[in-house]
Amino acid sequence: MSGGRFLGWLLVLILVVTSGVQVAYSAKENRDLHIAFEASQRSLDEALAVQSRLLIERSTLSAYQNVERTAQAKLGMRFPHSVERVTK
């Protein structure tokens, strides 16, 4: 009976060690996933900051005064003094 009891304890020891290794592996995998998640979150935050700056720049450039100034300076356009109706 002593040999059967020894095998039983050996089986329990193997199961406990295997379970401990699985827990350690699971914890490492969890840490790795958390690190990847944080990196993705930082990347998203940076992209949102860039988008915000671009939206501000777009609204600034599309302001009426800026469009008028650009049209006059770069394209030589001018606002008409009087509006003329053209008919066919």
N, CA, C and O of each residue as an XYZ file, in Angstrom:
352
protein
N       0.813     -1.178      0.000
C       0.000      0.000      0.000
C       0.865      1.254      0.000
O       0.446      2.317     -0.458
N       2.054      1.112      0.512
C       2.952      2.239      0.583
C       3.309      2.751     -0.803
O       3.451      3.959     -0.996
N       3.458      1.843     -1.783
C       3.781      2.248     -3.155
C       2.623      2.995     -3.801
O       2.849      3.944     -4.553
N       1.386      2.587     -3.523
C       0.210      3.263     -4.069
C       0.033      4.648     -3.475
O      -0.349      5.596     -4.162
N       0.313      4.743     -2.205
C       0.223      6.040     -1.534
C       1.293      7.000     -2.079
O       1.031      8.187     -2.275
N       2.487      6.475     -2.318
C       3.570      7.282     -2.878
C       3.191      7.800     -4.261
O       3.416      8.970     -4.567
N       2.619      6.937     -5.096
C       2.200      7.357     -6.443
C       1.088      8.410     -6.371
O       1.042      9.339     -7.177
N       0.209      8.249     -5.407
C      -0.856      9.241     -5.221
C      -0.290     10.604     -4.866
O      -0.683     11.619     -5.441
N       0.644     10.622     -3.910
C       1.264     11.888     -3.520
C       2.101     12.479     -4.658
O       2.150     13.696     -4.840
N       2.755     11.604     -5.416
C       3.542     12.060     -6.557
C       2.628     12.698     -7.604
O       2.967     13.733     -8.178
N       1.475     12.085     -7.852
C       0.500     12.633     -8.802
C      -0.020     13.985     -8.318
O      -0.151     14.917     -9.111
N      -0.315     14.099     -7.033
C      -0.775     15.367     -6.469
C       0.316     16.430     -6.598
O       0.024     17.573     -6.949
N       1.561     16.066     -6.319
C       2.672     17.005     -6.442
C       2.830     17.477     -7.889
O       3.025     18.668     -8.134
N       2.750     16.563     -8.833
C       2.857     16.925    -10.258
C       1.724     17.869    -10.657
O       1.949     18.840    -11.380
N       0.514     17.588    -10.190
C      -0.633     18.448    -10.511
C      -0.471     19.836     -9.902
O      -0.800     20.834    -10.544
N       0.029     19.912     -8.681
C       0.228     21.206     -8.020
C       1.299     22.009     -8.749
O       1.124     23.208     -8.968
N       2.404     21.370     -9.127
C       3.473     22.060     -9.848
C       2.974     22.525    -11.210
O       3.241     23.656    -11.617
N       2.254     21.666    -11.914
C       1.704     22.033    -13.226
C       0.742     23.208    -13.094
O       0.765     24.129    -13.910
N      -0.098     23.177    -12.072
C      -1.030     24.277    -11.841
C      -0.283     25.572    -11.540
O      -0.669     26.635    -12.026
N       0.779     25.494    -10.745
C       1.579     26.680    -10.431
C       2.233     27.263    -11.670
O       2.277     28.482    -11.836
N       2.742     26.401    -12.539
C       3.354     26.873    -13.789
C       2.303     27.545    -14.669
O       2.574     28.577    -15.284
N       1.124     26.972    -14.729
C       0.054     27.568    -15.533
C      -0.368     28.927    -14.976
O      -0.634     29.849    -15.746
N      -0.431     29.061    -13.687
C      -0.774     30.346    -13.061
C       0.301     31.385    -13.379
O      -0.021     32.524    -13.716
N       1.561     31.004    -13.276
C       2.655     31.934    -13.582
C       2.610     32.347    -15.054
O       2.796     33.522    -15.371
N       2.364     31.393    -15.955
C       2.282     31.695    -17.380
C       1.102     32.622    -17.663
O       1.217     33.558    -18.454
N      -0.024     32.360    -17.015
C      -1.208     33.199    -17.198
C      -0.958     34.621    -16.700
O      -1.388     35.584    -17.335
N      -0.272     34.758    -15.578
C       0.035     36.086    -15.047
C       0.967     36.841    -15.989
O       0.782     38.037    -16.214
N       1.972     36.152    -16.546
C       2.890     36.786    -17.496
C       2.145     37.225    -18.755
O       2.358     38.327    -19.263
N       1.286     36.367    -19.242
C       0.499     36.706    -20.435
C      -0.410     37.912    -20.160
O      -0.581     38.776    -21.019
N      -0.981     37.959    -18.971
C      -1.828     39.083    -18.579
C      -1.026     40.380    -18.542
O      -1.502     41.409    -19.021
N       0.187     40.349    -17.980
C       1.048     41.538    -17.950
C       1.411     41.981    -19.366
O       1.387     43.174    -19.670
N       1.750     41.021    -20.236
C       2.104     41.357    -21.616
C       0.935     42.014    -22.349
O       1.116     42.987    -23.079
N      -0.258     41.474    -22.146
C      -1.447     42.059    -22.781
C      -1.726     43.460    -22.234
O      -2.141     44.350    -22.976
N      -1.499     43.647    -20.947
C      -1.722     44.961    -20.341
C      -0.724     45.985    -20.890
O      -1.088     47.131    -21.151
N       0.525     45.572    -21.064
C       1.534     46.456    -21.648
C       1.154     46.829    -23.078
O       1.269     47.991    -23.469
N       0.702     45.850    -23.859
C       0.282     46.123    -25.238
C      -0.929     47.053    -25.260
O      -1.022     47.939    -26.109
N      -1.850     46.851    -24.328
C      -3.025     47.715    -24.246
C      -2.624     49.154    -23.930
O      -3.132     50.091    -24.546
N      -1.715     49.330    -22.974
C      -1.272     50.685    -22.621
C      -0.570     51.364    -23.793
O      -0.741     52.564    -24.007
N       0.219     50.602    -24.554
C       0.886     51.166    -25.727
C      -0.136     51.594    -26.765
O      -0.003     52.657    -27.372
N      -1.147     50.776    -26.966
C      -2.214     51.133    -27.909
C      -2.969     52.369    -27.429
O      -3.333     53.231    -28.229
N      -3.198     52.449    -26.138
C      -3.904     53.600    -25.569
C      -3.096     54.880    -25.765
O      -3.653     55.922    -26.110
N      -1.769     54.801    -25.541
C      -0.914     55.972    -25.777
C      -0.942     56.384    -27.243
O      -0.998     57.572    -27.562
N      -0.903     55.402    -28.124
C      -0.944     55.690    -29.560
C      -2.263     56.367    -29.932
O      -2.279     57.314    -30.718
N      -3.356     55.884    -29.372
C      -4.662     56.497    -29.629
C      -4.706     57.919    -29.099
O      -5.214     58.814    -29.774
N      -4.182     58.140    -27.905
C      -4.164     59.482    -27.327
C      -3.357     60.446    -28.198
O      -3.759     61.591    -28.402
N      -2.212     59.973    -28.709
C      -1.399     60.818    -29.582
C      -2.141     61.133    -30.882
O      -2.103     62.264    -31.367
N      -2.811     60.132    -31.439
C      -3.563     60.353    -32.674
C      -4.706     61.338    -32.450
O      -4.976     62.180    -33.306
N      -5.371     61.238    -31.317
C      -6.452     62.177    -31.012
C      -5.921     63.597    -30.821
O      -6.576     64.564    -31.211
N      -4.742     63.724    -30.225
C      -4.138     65.047    -30.052
C      -3.787     65.654    -31.406
O      -4.009     66.844    -31.630
N      -3.238     64.839    -32.313
C      -2.917     65.321    -33.658
C      -4.189     65.734    -34.384
O      -4.225     66.779    -35.034
N      -5.235     64.916    -34.275
C      -6.499     65.248    -34.924
C      -7.055     66.557    -34.391
O      -7.556     67.381    -35.156
N      -6.970     66.747    -33.098
C      -7.470     67.984    -32.504
C      -6.708     69.191    -33.034
O      -7.304     70.207    -33.390
N      -5.379     69.069    -33.083
C      -4.580     70.188    -33.621
C      -4.912     70.451    -35.082
O      -4.985     71.606    -35.502
N      -5.116     69.389    -35.864
C      -5.450     69.573    -37.281
C      -6.821     70.219    -37.458
O      -7.007     71.039    -38.357
N      -7.776     69.858    -36.613
C      -9.098     70.483    -36.690
C      -9.019     71.971    -36.363
O      -9.678     72.790    -37.003
N      -8.212     72.311    -35.368
C      -8.038     73.731    -35.018
C      -7.375     74.468    -36.171
O      -7.775     75.578    -36.520
N      -6.355     73.843    -36.763
C      -5.668     74.483    -37.885
C      -6.616     74.661    -39.074
O      -6.610     75.701    -39.732
N      -7.427     73.638    -39.341
C      -8.376     73.734    -40.456
C      -9.387     74.842    -40.219
O      -9.698     75.598    -41.139
N      -9.906     74.952    -38.999
C     -10.888     75.995    -38.729
C     -10.247     77.379    -38.818
O     -10.887     78.342    -39.242
N      -8.983     77.470    -38.415
C      -8.276     78.750    -38.523
C      -8.076     79.132    -39.978
O      -8.294     80.281    -40.360
N      -7.658     78.164    -40.794
C      -7.389     78.449    -42.204
C      -8.671     78.721    -42.991
O      -8.644     79.436    -43.992
N      -9.785     78.157    -42.546
C     -11.024     78.357    -43.283
C     -11.818     79.565    -42.786
O     -12.919     79.822    -43.273
N     -11.275     80.299    -41.830
C     -11.944     81.512    -41.356
C     -12.037     82.513    -42.511
O     -11.143     82.589    -43.354
N     -13.109     83.260    -42.536
C     -13.383     84.174    -43.657
C     -12.231     85.145    -43.908
O     -11.832     85.355    -45.053
N     -11.704     85.730    -42.850
C     -10.631     86.708    -43.010
C      -9.391     86.071    -43.634
O      -8.729     86.674    -44.480
N      -9.094     84.875    -43.217
C      -7.913     84.194    -43.742
C      -8.112     83.804    -45.201
O      -7.182     83.913    -46.000
N      -9.295     83.357    -45.555
C      -9.579     82.990    -46.946
C      -9.481     84.228    -47.823
O      -8.902     84.182    -48.908
N     -10.040     85.321    -47.360
C      -9.992     86.552    -48.142
C      -8.546     87.034    -48.311
O      -8.150     87.433    -49.406
N      -7.774     86.998    -47.251
C      -6.376     87.429    -47.315
C      -5.573     86.539    -48.264
O      -4.768     87.034    -49.052
N      -5.792     85.234    -48.188
C      -5.082     84.305    -49.073
C      -5.491     84.531    -50.520
O      -4.641     84.499    -51.410
N      -6.773     84.757    -50.774
C      -7.242     84.995    -52.140
C      -6.627     86.264    -52.714
O      -6.278     86.308    -53.894
N      -6.495     87.272    -51.903
C      -5.905     88.526    -52.391
C      -4.399     88.391    -52.595
O      -3.870     88.829    -53.618
N      -3.707     87.791    -51.633
C      -2.243     87.746    -51.679
C      -1.723     86.731    -52.690
O      -0.810     87.042    -53.456
N      -2.274     85.547    -52.707
C      -1.719     84.490    -53.540
C      -2.381     84.389    -54.910
O      -1.733     84.019    -55.890
N      -3.651     84.712    -54.980
C      -4.365     84.534    -56.242
C      -4.683     85.849    -56.948
O      -5.170     85.846    -58.078
N      -4.411     86.959    -56.291
C      -4.683     88.256    -56.905
C      -6.174     88.540    -57.060
O      -6.565     89.346    -57.905
N      -6.987     87.904    -56.274
C      -8.431     88.118    -56.351
C      -8.796     89.345    -55.529
O      -8.068     89.744    -54.620
N      -9.927     89.927    -55.864
C     -10.414     91.061    -55.094
C     -11.920     90.946    -54.982
O     -12.587     90.335    -55.817
N     -12.431     91.546    -53.935
C     -13.874     91.552    -53.739
C     -14.453     92.655    -54.624
O     -13.953     93.780    -54.604
N     -15.493     92.355    -55.397
C     -16.031     93.380    -56.303
C     -16.674     94.532    -55.523
O     -17.295     94.343    -54.476
N     -16.496     95.729    -56.080
C     -17.092     96.910    -55.438
C     -18.589     96.958    -55.682
O     -19.356     97.408    -54.830
N     -18.983     96.504    -56.818
C     -20.415     96.444    -57.100
C     -20.705     95.100    -57.754
O     -19.873     94.537    -58.465
N     -21.878     94.620    -57.499
C     -22.262     93.325    -58.045
C     -22.960     93.576    -59.369
O     -23.903     94.363    -59.452
N     -22.485     92.896    -60.404
C     -23.067     93.051    -61.733
C     -23.786     91.768    -62.107
O     -23.273     90.669    -61.893
N     -24.950     91.913    -62.654
C     -25.706     90.756    -63.080
C     -25.386     90.484    -64.538
O     -25.449     91.376    -65.384
N     -25.048     89.259    -64.809
C     -24.701     88.879    -66.184
C     -25.876     88.061    -66.706
O     -26.291     87.075    -66.097
N     -26.397     88.497    -67.845
C     -27.510     87.780    -68.478
C     -27.048     87.282    -69.831
O     -26.127     87.825    -70.441
N     -27.697     86.261    -70.269
C     -27.348     85.666    -71.574
C     -28.050     86.334    -72.704
O     -27.863     85.952    -73.859
